[in-house]
Amino acid sequence: MSKAPADPFKGDLTQGPIMRTLLMFSVPTLASNMLQSLNGTINSIWVGRLIGEEALAATANANIIMFLVSSAAFGFGMAGTVKIGQRFGARNLDGARRTFGTAIGFSFMLTLTVAAIGWLGAPTLLDWLATPGEARAMALDYLRMIFVSMPIVMVSIILTMGLRGAGDARTPLIFMGLTVALDIVLNPLLIAGYGPFPELGIVGSALGMVIAAIVSFIAMLVYVYAKDLPLRLRGAELRYLKPDAEELKFIVTKGVPMGAQMLVMSAAGIIVVGLVNREGMMTTAAYGAAMQLFTYIQMPAMAIGGAVSAIAAQYIGARKWDALDQVTRAGVWVNFALTGALTVLLLLFDRPALELFLGPDSPAVDIARHIQFLASWNFILFGVTMVMTATMRAGGAVWVPLAILAIALYPVRLGFYYLTYDWLGADAIWLSFPVAAFAALIMAWWAYRFTGWRRQAQAESEEEAREQAQTDGQPAGRLMPDV
C-alpha cells in the first residue's frame, strides 16, 4: 500500500481562527530568536572566561562586520518570504519554489563573493574599525573564520525564512535548537582543547560556530527532503537555483530597503551609545546592563512582526483583502499581551536581573533601574508599529516603513535629546526612546490607513493571478514541477 503524498499546503496560514494561527506561528519564531540571543550570550561568556578581555573585544569587532553583511541577507530573505507567502496563499506552489530557488542561488553567489573579498580585506576592515592593537590579531583570525562560514550561514537564513513564508515555523525552531546546542558544547572544547580536541583559542570559538552551522544546515536539508516539505526542489526544479531576472528584481528592489532598516536601527544604537558615554563610566555600565534586558523585551515585537508579515502575505496571495485588518488587529493584541507582560515582569524584578550583570553592590544598579523605568515601555509602542509596517511590507510597501523608522530614530529622537538635554540631563536620552516610539506609531498608523499600499498590493496580486492563469493554460511553456 503506497504512502499518501504529503499535503503541500499544510502550512496554509489563511485557514482557521486568525488569533490562534498567529500565536501558533509567532511563539516558535520567538523561541528561535531567544535561543539565538542566548547562544551569543553564552559564547561571549566562554570567550571572556577562557581567553580574556582582548578576545572578547576581538569578537565584538568581528561581529559588527558580520551584522552589516547579515543585514543584506536578512533583507533579501524577508523579500523572498513575502513573495513565497503571497504565492503560497495563491496556491501557486511552482511560483513559490521559483522564488525560493532564486533567493537561495542569488544569496549563495553573493555571499561567496563577499566571503572571498572579506578574507582578503579583513585587515583593512579592522583598521577602519580602529580595532585595538592587542585585540587585532585575534580579531583577524576570528573574522576570517566568520567569512569562511558566511555562504552556509546565509543560505541557512534564507532557507529558514523561506520555510516561514510557507507557513512552517516549527522546522526552523528545531534546527536552531540543534545549532545552539552544538555551538555551546563545541565552543569551550575547541577554545581550551579538552580531551581529543585541539586548543585553538579564538579560532576555536569561530570554528565551533562554523561546524554547528554546517551540521545543522545539512540536517535541515535532509529533513526538508525526508518530510517532502513544500519548498524542496527536485529534478527540473533544480534549475530554479539559477536566479531568474523577474524573481531577482523583486528580491533586490524589496530586499535592499528591508535590509536598510536593520542598518538604520544599528546606526541609531551606536549614536545613543556615544551620547551615553558622555555621562560617565557608571551610566555607561548601567545602560549596558539595561540593554541586555532590552534585547529580550523587544523579541516578542520582532517575532510577532515577522509572523504578521508571513500571514498577511498569504492572505494577500489568496486575495482575502477583508481579513488583512483582522490580521493586523490580532498582531496588535498579541503584542500588547506578550511585550506588555514581559515589560511588567522586568519592572517588577529589575533589581535581581540587573544585579546579574552589575553585582549587588554596584551603584550602577539604581541608575539602570531608572533607565528601565523611563525607557522600557517604549517597546510596547514599538511592537504596534512593527505589526502595522509588517502588514504593509507583506503588500510590497517597503520604503514607507524605512522612512518611518529613519524619521523616528533621527530627527525625532535626536531632536528631542538636543532640545531637552539642558533641562532633563541624561533623562533626555532615556525619554527619547518612548518619544521616538510614539512618533513612529503615529506615522505608521497614518501610513497604514491613508497611503495607497493596499491598492498597489491588490493591483500587483491581480496582475500575477492573470499571468499565472495564462501560464497554467500553456503547460508546455514552463517547467513542470517534479512532485
Rosetta blueprint (number, residue, H / E / L):
1 M L
2 S L
3 K L
4 A L
5 P L
6 A L
7 D L
8 P L
9 F L
10 K L
11 G L
12 D L
13 L L
14 T L
15 Q L
16 G L
17 P L
18 I H
19 M H
20 R H
21 T H
22 L H
23 L H
24 M H
25 F H
26 S H
27 V H
28 P H
29 T H
30 L H
31 A H
32 S H
33 N H
34 M H
35 L H
36 Q H
37 S H
38 L H
39 N H
40 G H
41 T H
42 I H
43 N H
44 S H
45 I H
46 W H
47 V H
48 G H
49 R H
50 L H
51 I L
52 G L
53 E H
54 E H
55 A H
56 L H
57 A H
58 A H
59 T H
60 A H
61 N H
62 A H
63 N H
64 I H
65 I H
66 M H
67 F H
68 L H
69 V H
70 S H
71 S H
72 A H
73 A H
74 F H
75 G H
76 F H
77 G H
78 M H
79 A H
80 G H
81 T H
82 V H
83 K H
84 I H
85 G H
86 Q H
87 R H
88 F H
89 G H
90 A L
91 R L
92 N L
93 L H
94 D H
95 G H
96 A H
97 R H
98 R H
99 T H
100 F H
101 G H
102 T H
103 A H
104 I H
105 G H
106 F H
107 S H
108 F H
109 M H
110 L H
111 T H
112 L H
113 T H
114 V H
115 A H
116 A H
117 I H
118 G H
119 W H
120 L H
121 G H
122 A H
123 P H
124 T H
125 L H
126 L H
127 D H
128 W H
129 L L
130 A L
131 T L
132 P L
133 G H
134 E H
135 A H
136 R H
137 A H
138 M H
139 A H
140 L H
141 D H
142 Y H
143 L H
144 R H
145 M H
146 I H
147 F H
148 V H
149 S H
150 M H
151 P H
152 I H
153 V H
154 M H
155 V H
156 S H
157 I H
158 I H
159 L H
160 T H
161 M H
162 G H
163 L H
164 R H
165 G H
166 A L
167 G L
168 D L
169 A L
170 R H
171 T H
172 P H
173 L H
174 I H
175 F H
176 M H
177 G H
178 L H
179 T H
180 V H
181 A H
182 L H
183 D H
184 I H
185 V H
186 L H
187 N H
188 P H
189 L H
190 L H
191 I H
192 A H
193 G L
194 Y L
195 G L
196 P L
197 F L
198 P L
199 E L
200 L L
201 G L
202 I H
203 V H
204 G H
205 S H
206 A H
207 L H
208 G H
209 M H
210 V H
211 I H
212 A H
213 A H
214 I H
215 V H
216 S H
217 F H
218 I H
219 A H
220 M H
221 L H
222 V H
223 Y H
224 V H
225 Y H
226 A H
227 K L
228 D L
229 L L
230 P L
231 L L
232 R L
233 L L
234 R L
235 G H
236 A H
237 E H
238 L H
239 R H
240 Y H
241 L H
242 K L
243 P L
244 D L
245 A H
246 E H
247 E H
248 L H
249 K H
250 F H
251 I H
252 V H
253 T H
254 K H
255 G H
256 V H
257 P H
258 M H
259 G H
260 A H
261 Q H
262 M H
263 L H
264 V H
265 M H
266 S H
267 A H
268 A H
269 G H
270 I H
271 I H
272 V H
273 V H
274 G H
275 L H
276 V H
277 N H
278 R L
279 E L
280 G L
281 M H
282 M H
283 T H
284 T H
285 A H
286 A H
287 Y H
288 G H
289 A H
290 A H
291 M H
292 Q H
293 L H
294 F H
295 T H
296 Y H
297 I H
298 Q L
299 M H
300 P H
301 A H
302 M H
303 A H
304 I H
305 G H
306 G H
307 A H
308 V H
309 S H
310 A H
311 I H
312 A H
313 A H
314 Q H
315 Y H
316 I H
317 G H
318 A L
319 R L
320 K L
321 W H
322 D H
323 A H
324 L H
325 D H
326 Q H
327 V H
328 T H
329 R H
330 A H
331 G H
332 V H
333 W H
334 V H
335 N H
336 F H
337 A H
338 L H
339 T H
340 G H
341 A H
342 L H
343 T H
344 V H
345 L H
346 L H
347 L H
348 L H
349 F L
350 D H
351 R H
352 P H
353 A H
354 L H
355 E H
356 L H
357 F H
358 L H
359 G L
360 P L
361 D L
362 S L
363 P L
364 A H
365 V H
366 D H
367 I H
368 A H
369 R H
370 H H
371 I H
372 Q H
373 F H
374 L H
375 A H
376 S L
377 W L
378 N H
379 F H
380 I H
381 L H
382 F H
383 G H
384 V H
385 T H
386 M H
387 V H
388 M H
389 T H
390 A H
391 T H
392 M H
393 R H
394 A H
395 G L
396 G L
397 A L
398 V L
399 W H
400 V H
401 P H
402 L H
403 A H
404 I H
405 L H
406 A H
407 I H
408 A H
409 L H
410 Y H
411 P H
412 V H
413 R H
414 L H
415 G H
416 F H
417 Y H
418 Y H
419 L H
420 T H
421 Y H
422 D H
423 W H
424 L H
425 G L
426 A L
427 D H
428 A H
429 I H
430 W H
431 L H
432 S H
433 F H
434 P H
435 V H
436 A H
437 A H
438 F H
439 A H
440 A H
441 L H
442 I H
443 M H
444 A H
445 W H
446 W H
447 A H
448 Y H
449 R H
450 F H
451 T L
452 G L
453 W H
454 R H
455 R H
456 Q H
457 A H
458 Q H
459 A H
460 E H
461 S H
462 E H
463 E H
464 E H
465 A H
466 R H
467 E H
468 Q H
469 A H
470 Q H
471 T H
472 D H
473 G L
474 Q L
475 P H
476 A H
477 G H
478 R L
479 L L
480 M L
481 P L
482 D L
483 V L
